[in-house]
Amino acid sequence: MINSTPIKLMLVEDHKLMRVGLKSLFEEHKGLEVTSEANSGHEAIEKYKTTRPDVTLMDIGLPDISGIEATKKILELNTNAKVIMLTSHLSEQEVINSLQAGACAYVMKDINTDILKMIIQTIKEGAMWIDPLAVPILRDKNCSVVPQRQMSRAMFREQHSNLTQREYEVLKLVVDGKSNNEIAEELTISSHTAKAHVCSIIQKLVVDDRTQAAVKALKEGLV
């Protein structure tokens, strides 16, 4: 079960509209609480010293120092700090530099909001998450900053080999935030069959609900 104590977040984003939107999004989730905000890298470092958030959402493009440099400084303050790079940038160097700086996740800003919330929860628990769009960059570079379990689905399949191919397809859609009806429509099956697959997945992954199934899939590197 996920801890009932809210995860304390710091938002580092120089665009006020984006920052306000994120804060509004998290206010709707009882498990997440925005406790500090910053609109520059230096401010983020100072705010981190005083508020010690559980997870920091960091933009790369900031008006003074970059989010990558701010992440380095925060990790110097606390080697256990958890920073998520939340960005619209997907350059090879920025992906690699962000992870080498100590970021726990590299996430594109157009991500599904429910998935973002799950990523924050898994990062708080000690996981690492790489946006699927960034994974090919790291594979091509054979980048050592990413644990092997994040690079391969084979390990997940080995650990959960009792899932059928169809259940893997359904699980991917569950992670994407699809409802049973939406899963049924996408896979051209009945809603009843979709529900049955979801129930089977929950049982096989030994979790309580579809949200926890999605969290586990993210932590194990399936998506």
C-alpha positions as CSV (number, residue, x, y, z in Angstrom):
1,M,0.0,0.0,0.0
2,I,1.2,3.5,-0.8
3,N,2.1,5.6,2.3
4,S,-0.8,7.9,3.4
5,T,1.6,10.7,4.2
6,P,1.6,13.1,1.2
7,I,4.8,13.3,-0.9
8,K,6.3,16.8,-0.5
9,L,7.1,18.3,-3.9
10,M,9.1,21.3,-5.1
11,L,8.3,22.7,-8.5
12,V,11.2,24.4,-10.4
13,E,9.8,26.1,-13.5
14,D,10.3,29.6,-14.8
15,H,7.0,29.7,-16.8
16,K,4.4,30.7,-14.2
17,L,1.5,29.3,-16.2
18,M,3.1,25.9,-16.3
19,R,3.9,26.0,-12.6
20,V,0.4,27.0,-11.7
21,G,-1.0,24.3,-13.8
22,L,1.2,21.6,-12.2
23,K,0.3,22.9,-8.7
24,S,-3.4,22.8,-9.5
25,L,-3.0,19.2,-10.8
26,F,-1.3,18.0,-7.7
27,E,-3.7,19.7,-5.4
28,E,-6.3,17.3,-6.7
29,H,-4.2,14.3,-5.5
30,K,-4.3,13.7,-1.7
31,G,-1.0,11.8,-1.9
32,L,1.0,14.8,-3.3
33,E,1.6,18.2,-1.8
34,V,3.5,21.1,-3.3
35,T,5.4,22.6,-0.4
36,S,7.8,24.9,-2.4
37,E,8.2,26.5,-5.8
38,A,11.2,28.2,-7.6
39,N,11.5,29.9,-10.9
40,S,15.3,29.7,-11.3
41,G,18.1,27.3,-10.6
42,H,19.7,29.3,-7.8
43,E,16.3,29.8,-6.1
44,A,15.7,26.0,-6.4
45,I,18.9,25.3,-4.5
46,E,18.1,27.8,-1.7
47,K,14.5,26.5,-1.4
48,Y,15.8,22.9,-1.3
49,K,18.0,23.8,1.7
50,T,15.0,25.1,3.7
51,T,12.1,22.8,2.6
52,R,13.8,19.5,1.9
53,P,11.1,18.1,-0.5
54,D,10.7,14.4,-1.1
55,V,10.8,14.9,-4.8
56,T,11.8,17.9,-7.0
57,L,10.3,18.4,-10.5
58,M,13.0,20.3,-12.4
59,D,12.8,22.1,-15.7
60,I,16.0,22.1,-17.8
61,G,15.7,25.6,-19.4
62,L,16.0,28.1,-16.5
63,P,16.9,31.8,-16.7
64,D,20.2,31.6,-14.7
65,I,21.8,28.2,-14.4
66,S,20.3,25.1,-16.1
67,G,18.2,22.6,-14.3
68,I,21.0,20.1,-14.8
69,E,23.4,22.3,-12.9
70,A,20.8,22.9,-10.2
71,T,20.3,19.2,-9.9
72,K,24.1,18.7,-9.4
73,K,24.1,21.3,-6.6
74,I,21.1,19.8,-4.9
75,L,22.7,16.3,-5.0
76,E,25.8,17.9,-3.4
77,L,23.5,19.0,-0.5
78,N,21.8,15.6,-0.2
79,T,23.1,12.6,-2.1
80,N,19.6,11.0,-1.5
81,A,17.7,13.8,-3.1
82,K,15.2,12.7,-5.8
83,V,14.9,14.9,-8.8
84,I,12.7,14.4,-11.8
85,M,13.7,16.3,-15.0
86,L,10.3,17.4,-16.4
87,T,11.1,19.0,-19.8
88,S,10.2,19.5,-23.4
89,H,13.9,18.9,-24.4
90,L,15.0,15.6,-25.9
91,S,18.5,16.2,-27.0
92,E,21.0,13.4,-26.6
93,Q,23.4,15.4,-24.4
94,E,20.6,16.8,-22.1
95,V,19.3,13.3,-21.5
96,I,22.7,11.9,-20.6
97,N,23.8,15.0,-18.6
98,S,20.6,15.0,-16.6
99,L,21.1,11.4,-15.5
100,Q,24.8,11.8,-14.9
101,A,23.9,14.9,-12.7
102,G,21.9,12.5,-10.5
103,A,18.3,12.9,-11.8
104,C,16.1,9.9,-11.0
105,A,13.8,10.4,-14.0
106,Y,13.7,12.0,-17.4
107,V,10.1,12.9,-18.3
108,M,8.6,14.8,-21.2
109,K,6.1,17.5,-20.4
110,D,3.4,16.1,-22.6
111,I,3.2,13.0,-20.5
112,N,-0.2,11.7,-19.3
113,T,-0.9,13.3,-15.9
114,D,-2.0,10.1,-14.2
115,I,1.3,8.5,-15.3
116,L,3.2,11.5,-14.0
117,K,1.6,11.0,-10.6
118,M,2.6,7.3,-10.6
119,I,6.2,8.2,-11.6
120,I,6.4,10.6,-8.7
121,Q,5.3,7.8,-6.3
122,T,7.8,5.3,-7.7
123,I,10.6,7.8,-7.6
124,K,9.8,8.5,-3.9
125,E,10.1,4.8,-3.3
126,G,13.5,4.6,-4.9
127,A,12.9,3.7,-8.5
128,M,14.2,5.3,-11.7
129,W,12.1,6.1,-14.7
130,I,13.2,7.1,-18.3
131,D,10.7,8.4,-20.8
132,P,10.3,5.8,-23.6
133,L,11.3,8.5,-26.1
134,A,14.7,8.8,-24.3
135,V,15.4,5.1,-24.0
136,P,16.7,4.7,-27.6
137,I,19.3,7.4,-27.0
138,L,20.7,5.6,-24.0
139,R,20.6,2.2,-25.7
140,D,22.6,3.6,-28.7
141,K,25.1,5.2,-26.4
142,N,25.2,2.1,-24.1
143,C,24.9,4.6,-21.3
144,S,26.0,3.2,-17.9
145,V,24.0,5.7,-15.8
146,V,20.8,3.7,-16.4
147,P,20.3,0.4,-14.5
148,Q,19.9,-2.5,-16.9
149,R,16.4,-3.3,-15.7
150,Q,15.3,0.0,-17.1
151,M,16.7,-0.9,-20.5
152,S,15.1,-4.3,-21.1
153,R,11.6,-5.8,-20.9
154,A,13.1,-9.3,-20.8
155,M,13.8,-9.1,-17.1
156,F,10.2,-8.1,-16.3
157,R,8.9,-11.0,-18.5
158,E,11.3,-13.4,-16.7
159,Q,10.1,-12.3,-13.3
160,H,6.4,-12.3,-14.3
161,S,6.4,-15.0,-17.0
162,N,2.9,-16.1,-15.9
163,L,1.5,-13.1,-17.7
164,T,0.2,-13.9,-21.1
165,Q,1.0,-11.8,-24.2
166,R,-2.5,-10.4,-24.2
167,E,-2.1,-9.4,-20.5
168,Y,1.1,-7.5,-21.4
169,E,-0.8,-5.6,-24.0
170,V,-3.6,-4.8,-21.5
171,L,-1.1,-3.8,-18.8
172,K,0.6,-1.3,-21.2
173,L,-2.8,0.3,-21.7
174,V,-3.5,0.3,-18.0
175,V,-0.2,2.2,-17.5
176,D,-1.4,4.6,-20.2
177,G,-4.4,5.4,-18.0
178,K,-7.0,3.6,-20.2
179,S,-10.3,2.5,-18.8
180,N,-11.7,-1.0,-19.3
181,N,-14.0,0.3,-22.1
182,E,-11.1,2.1,-23.8
183,I,-8.9,-1.0,-23.6
184,A,-11.7,-3.1,-25.1
185,E,-12.1,-0.6,-28.0
186,E,-8.4,-0.5,-28.7
187,L,-7.9,-4.3,-28.6
188,T,-11.2,-5.1,-30.3
189,I,-12.5,-7.2,-27.4
190,S,-15.5,-6.9,-25.1
191,S,-15.5,-4.8,-22.0
192,H,-16.1,-7.9,-19.9
193,T,-13.0,-9.6,-21.4
194,A,-10.9,-6.4,-20.8
195,K,-12.1,-6.4,-17.2
196,A,-11.2,-10.1,-16.8
197,H,-7.7,-9.4,-18.1
198,V,-7.2,-6.5,-15.7
199,C,-8.4,-8.7,-12.8
200,S,-6.0,-11.4,-13.8
201,I,-3.1,-9.0,-14.0
202,I,-3.8,-7.6,-10.6
203,Q,-3.8,-11.1,-9.2
204,K,-0.7,-12.2,-10.9
205,L,1.3,-9.1,-10.0
206,V,0.1,-9.5,-6.3
207,V,-1.2,-6.0,-6.0
208,D,-4.5,-4.5,-4.8
209,D,-5.7,-2.5,-7.8
210,R,-5.0,-1.3,-11.3
211,T,-3.1,1.7,-10.1
212,Q,-0.6,-0.4,-8.1
213,A,-0.3,-2.7,-11.1
214,A,0.7,0.3,-13.2
215,V,3.2,1.5,-10.6
216,K,4.8,-2.0,-10.4
217,A,5.0,-2.1,-14.2
218,L,6.8,1.3,-14.2
219,K,9.2,0.3,-11.4
220,E,10.1,-3.0,-13.1
221,G,10.8,-1.2,-16.4
222,L,8.1,-2.7,-18.6
223,V,7.2,0.7,-20.0
